[in-house]
Amino acid sequence: MLSWLDLVSIAESITFTEDCDAIFWAFDGSGKFSVQSMYRTISFRGILPAHTPAVWQLYVPPNIFLWLLSNNKTLTRTNLAKRRHVEDITCLFCNEAETVHDLFFGCCVASVMWRHLSEIFGINLGADYESIARWWLSNNRNAIMNMTCAALMWSIWKLRNDLCFQGKAWRSEKVLLHKLFATLRNWQPLCKESYGFGECLGSAGAQAAPTTTFARWSSEVQGAGLVKFGAICWEGFKSCQDTKL
């Protein structure tokens, strides 16, 4: 009986007009249907992850690669298997299935590299994609770290393709570290001068460890992780000297 009275109360509160009914699309603020709003609703239940649009704010060339990675569209072997038959879906670095998470975060090779970056920057990085992408929302403060993380993911992908399509053999993590260092050098012109990125990479090529330069960076640059980033460049330089690629 109470339910019936509640229903009657709701019905009495409705005001009827002579206006014609209109179709309203509830999944867009404009009330109008669009394919984009439909795709967003189906893919993300109407909620777009905040870090997905932040991809386009990074100072890195492979924005599309990162966008594909954030949407699990990177053509790993398991994703290719959804389109056609794939004989072997195992990771080229380990024996697990080559998913996006495994290749870039879960694999033993990726885990070692993320552990290095976590120690350098003092932040837990590489547990999953969200542990990297959440820092993109404050890119001005974390530009150096964001660029380094993006460079590592891009380097993993490039090395994976070298093993897959060029027939190269996996040797050691120094090869991946060398690719990371070379990628950062190539991306140097894209970084704002205020971050001191070019000076950091230049000092990494010196014949002595740039300890005095580190002290100067710490007084001139705040919140960019540049001092710790220099350690990456120095390790990359040493690996270039120690490893013939």
Steps between C-alpha positions, in 0.01 A plus 500: 500500500783738584662431164173584326470828687858587411425431135188718512700780663759486224232500230330804652826694499533465121391807305360433155529753219374529144853497359607216274725231644870519413768234481784567743837315492597458864865406436608843374469841660346648187219245504580409138613162377853461362709200404778626729271505805370153411856364470597662830196352673561150365876503561522683832137492627481871438813581703816579304822433696662832586846396384387407147462859372811598700705297250484791257657740753828306527818623331559169321466396134312167532176646641297268280697202629422600859134557411480151347672357807256674734208348309660152482524528121875449460558208264648254742469133410185448707334802338603373156348162588162672532520587129667194351664175592836540675717192546694625802356760739781483757709803592836534325666571836329232710261205466183683601228602256595829336229733625541877529543470875751215478718658232528846653462430873470135605788350301825434687692736268250783539484446876876542536497823300208645697679409821798707387281801421311462828827516693623798300185709536403373845149410381343159448475476122408220263255293704246556222405758241311718748810528721667681208209690347381663823806727497407635157230716661774717654741497208654841570620374837597150384608566141839331532357189664209481254731528202732234642213257566360557151846446354535172687166367372590610147844337532346173620267503200782577255724228646213253493450575129873457436485154655180411317562637150877549474598168653722661765578301814437620853831566677461707816320795652790720391362483146169637622674764711694611193175534304350704783797736504500537120125569500535774760774660294273502195215654699718774648379780262138438606557577867468853635831672562392588854534133597870495411453180300769578242760586762421179684556286193812694405657444838427129474751481216782639711793278594445554874187459707328844514473523879564876512240555230250301706542745788433795269191333352354449848520874571370616161224250424218418741263204481609374158704201616790625291773407747384140514441500126868575450579162652310333216701688241826415674412130519395515134832655404695234687296221338579648158868480585482149649272338241557481126158500335 
